[in-house]
Amino acid sequence: MKKDWTPEQTEKRRLILDAARELFSKEGVSNVSMRRIAAKVNYSPALIYRYVKNKEELLDQLRTEGYQILLNRMSRLEVDPDPIKYLTDLAVEYSGFGVDYWEYYDLMFHMPIQISEDGTVPVKGYEAVLGMVRNAVEQAIKAGHFAGCSVDEAMFMSWSQIHGLLSLYISGRTPFHIGEDRAKVMLQEIPRHFLRIVATGKK
């Protein structure tokens, strides 16, 4: 698909991407057709193919945008000399991304991604985000944290806990008595508590 878009074409393609993101998140990728996306933006089915090749291209583009937003947010953090402090800062920024851009988060982490034959994820930005987190975990292990854990084990253990919290929040399954505002605060507090206790063994 060509990239030398005119301003008008860029605007139309943006409308298509935004409509696809909303529909994919609400109805599921498999339940949304290109015709459905075209109707959302009042375009004919034939016209939409001037701007995107297929649904897979839409999904890849949206995921790429999401990873770029997440990478930008994580990159703005200063690397704290305390590796656990830096890792928790990354976790909190990750949680903030999930809250602020939940539709992107849903597409990035709740829907299957086709893995390439070489074992990599063919979505721009994924490897950069993964590399940033992996480096932070490696530094924490070198400093004596995550005793007995490999880098992959420490990464998956930490990510699964934070991802679980975000998934509950995004799906509206946080306990009702907590309330929206308190739930958002807890999404920042709990990763800090979890990483401090699990990584260092200190409450």
C-alpha positions in Angstrom: 0.0 0.0 0.0 1.5 3.4 -1.0 2.7 5.8 1.7 2.9 9.1 -0.2 -0.6 10.1 0.8 -2.1 13.5 0.1 -3.5 15.3 3.2 -7.0 14.4 2.2 -6.1 10.7 1.7 -4.3 10.7 5.0 -7.4 12.0 6.7 -9.6 9.4 5.1 -7.2 6.6 6.0 -7.2 7.8 9.6 -11.0 7.7 9.7 -10.8 4.1 8.5 -8.2 3.1 11.1 -10.1 4.8 13.9 -13.4 3.1 12.8 -11.6 -0.3 12.6 -10.0 0.1 16.1 -13.4 0.9 17.6 -15.2 -2.0 15.9 -12.4 -4.5 16.5 -12.4 -3.7 20.2 -16.2 -3.8 20.6 -17.1 -6.7 18.4 -13.9 -8.7 17.9 -11.7 -8.8 14.8 -13.3 -12.0 13.4 -16.8 -10.4 13.6 -16.0 -7.3 11.7 -15.8 -7.2 7.9 -14.3 -4.6 5.6 -17.9 -3.8 4.5 -18.8 -3.1 8.1 -15.8 -0.8 8.5 -16.7 1.0 5.2 -20.3 1.5 6.4 -19.0 3.0 9.7 -17.3 5.8 7.8 -19.9 6.1 5.1 -17.6 4.8 2.4 -18.4 2.3 -0.3 -16.8 -1.1 0.1 -14.8 -0.5 -3.1 -13.5 2.9 -1.9 -12.0 1.5 1.3 -9.7 -0.8 -0.6 -7.9 2.3 -2.1 -6.6 3.0 1.4 -6.0 -0.5 2.9 -5.4 -3.9 1.3 -7.3 -6.0 3.8 -8.3 -6.4 7.4 -4.9 -7.8 8.4 -3.2 -4.7 7.2 -5.6 -2.6 9.3 -4.9 -4.7 12.4 -1.1 -4.6 11.9 -1.2 -0.9 11.5 -3.2 -0.3 14.6 -1.0 -2.6 16.6 2.1 -0.8 15.3 0.6 2.5 16.4 -0.2 1.1 19.8 3.3 -0.2 20.3 4.8 3.2 19.2 2.6 5.0 21.7 3.6 2.6 24.5 7.3 2.8 23.5 7.2 6.6 23.5 5.7 6.6 27.0 8.2 4.1 28.4 11.2 5.9 26.7 10.5 9.2 28.4 11.3 7.6 31.8 14.7 8.2 33.3 16.6 5.1 34.0 16.7 4.9 37.8 19.9 3.5 39.3 17.6 1.3 41.5 16.6 -1.5 39.0 13.4 -2.3 40.8 12.4 1.3 41.0 13.0 1.6 37.2 11.1 -1.6 36.5 8.1 -0.5 38.6 8.2 2.9 36.7 7.9 0.9 33.5 5.1 -1.2 34.9 3.1 1.9 36.0 3.6 3.5 32.6 2.4 0.3 31.0 -0.7 0.4 33.2 -1.3 4.0 32.3 -1.1 3.2 28.6 -3.7 0.4 29.1 -6.1 2.8 30.8 -5.6 5.7 28.4 -5.5 3.6 25.2 -7.6 0.6 26.1 -8.7 0.0 22.5 -5.1 -0.3 21.4 -4.3 -2.4 24.4 -7.1 -4.8 23.6 -5.8 -5.3 20.0 -2.2 -5.7 21.1 -2.6 -8.1 24.1 -6.1 -9.7 24.0 -6.2 -10.9 20.4 -4.0 -13.5 18.7 -0.9 -12.4 16.7 0.5 -14.5 13.9 4.1 -15.4 14.8 6.6 -15.4 12.0 8.5 -18.6 11.1 11.6 -17.3 12.8 9.7 -16.9 16.1 9.5 -13.1 16.0 6.3 -11.0 16.2 5.8 -9.2 12.9 4.5 -6.0 14.4 6.7 -2.9 14.5 7.5 -1.7 18.0 7.0 -5.0 19.7 10.6 -6.0 19.8 11.6 -2.6 21.0 9.2 -2.6 23.9 10.2 -6.2 24.8 13.8 -5.3 24.7 13.4 -2.4 27.0 11.6 -4.5 29.6 14.0 -7.4 29.2 17.0 -5.1 29.8 15.4 -3.7 33.0 14.7 -7.3 34.3 18.3 -8.3 33.5 19.6 -5.4 35.5 17.4 -6.3 38.4 18.6 -9.9 38.3 22.2 -8.8 38.2 21.5 -6.7 41.3 20.4 -9.8 43.1 16.6 -9.6 42.7 14.2 -12.3 41.4 16.2 -14.9 43.2 16.2 -18.2 41.4 14.3 -16.9 38.4 15.5 -16.7 34.8 15.0 -13.5 32.8 12.0 -15.0 31.0 10.5 -16.3 34.2 10.8 -12.9 35.9 9.4 -11.1 32.9 6.4 -13.4 32.4 5.6 -13.5 36.1 5.7 -9.7 36.4 3.8 -9.0 33.1 1.1 -11.6 33.8 0.2 -9.9 37.1 0.0 -6.4 35.6 -1.8 -7.7 32.5 -4.3 -9.5 34.6 -5.1 -6.3 36.5 -5.5 -4.3 33.3 -7.6 -7.0 31.7 -10.0 -6.9 34.7 -10.2 -3.2 34.4 -10.7 -3.0 30.7 -13.4 -5.7 30.7 -15.3 -3.9 33.6 -14.7 -6.8 36.0 -13.0 -4.9 38.9 -15.1 -5.1 42.1 -17.9 -2.6 41.9 -17.4 -1.3 45.4 -13.9 0.0 44.4 -15.2 2.6 41.9 -13.6 3.9 38.7 -11.2 6.4 40.3 -9.9 4.0 43.0 -9.4 1.3 40.4 -7.2 3.6 38.3 -5.1 4.4 41.4 -4.8 0.7 42.3 -3.5 0.0 38.8 -0.5 2.2 39.7 -0.1 1.1 43.3 -0.4 -2.7 42.9 2.4 -3.1 40.4 4.7 -1.2 42.8 3.7 -3.4 45.7 4.0 -6.6 43.7 7.4 -6.0 42.2 8.9 -4.8 45.5 7.6 -7.9 47.4 8.3 -10.5 44.7 11.6 -9.1 43.4 13.2 -8.1 46.7 11.3 -10.3 49.2 10.5 -7.1 51.3 7.0 -6.0 52.2 
